[in-house]
């Protein structure tokens, strides 16, 4: 999933997704300088209470 996919799926801001990526809370794979891929499993794990 791209960042845009996560934003549409969860209905949250793009900044919130990028913040989670930057802090390491949302694991991802960096494809290009500005493009990230996130697995649905990573998103679900991010949403679970800690």
C-alpha positions as CSV (number, residue, x, y, z in Angstrom):
1,X,0.0,0.0,0.0
2,X,1.2,3.5,-0.7
3,X,0.8,6.4,1.8
4,X,-2.2,7.6,-0.2
5,X,-3.8,4.2,0.2
6,X,-3.3,4.2,3.9
7,X,-4.8,7.8,4.1
8,X,-7.9,6.7,2.2
9,X,-8.3,3.4,4.1
10,X,-8.0,5.0,7.6
11,X,-9.3,8.5,6.8
12,X,-6.4,10.1,8.5
13,X,-4.1,12.9,7.4
14,X,-1.1,12.2,5.2
15,X,1.1,14.0,7.7
16,X,0.0,11.5,10.4
17,X,1.1,8.6,8.2
18,X,4.5,10.2,7.4
19,X,5.0,11.0,11.1
20,X,4.4,7.4,12.0
21,X,6.9,6.3,9.3
22,X,9.5,8.8,10.4
23,X,9.3,7.7,14.1
24,X,9.4,4.1,13.1
25,X,6.0,3.3,14.5
26,X,4.8,2.3,11.0
27,X,7.3,0.0,9.3
28,X,7.6,0.5,5.5
29,X,9.9,0.0,2.5
30,X,11.2,3.0,0.8
31,X,11.0,2.7,-3.0
32,X,12.1,6.1,-4.1
33,X,13.0,9.4,-2.4
34,X,9.4,10.2,-2.0
35,X,7.5,6.9,-2.2
36,X,7.0,4.3,0.5
37,X,5.2,1.0,0.6
38,X,3.4,-0.2,3.7
39,X,1.9,-3.7,4.2
40,X,-1.7,-4.0,5.5
41,X,-0.3,-6.1,8.3
42,X,2.0,-3.2,9.4
43,X,-1.0,-0.8,9.4
44,X,-3.1,-3.2,11.5
45,X,-0.2,-3.7,14.0
46,X,0.2,0.1,14.1
47,X,-3.4,0.5,15.0
48,X,-3.4,-2.0,17.9
49,X,-3.1,-0.5,21.4
50,X,0.4,-0.8,22.8
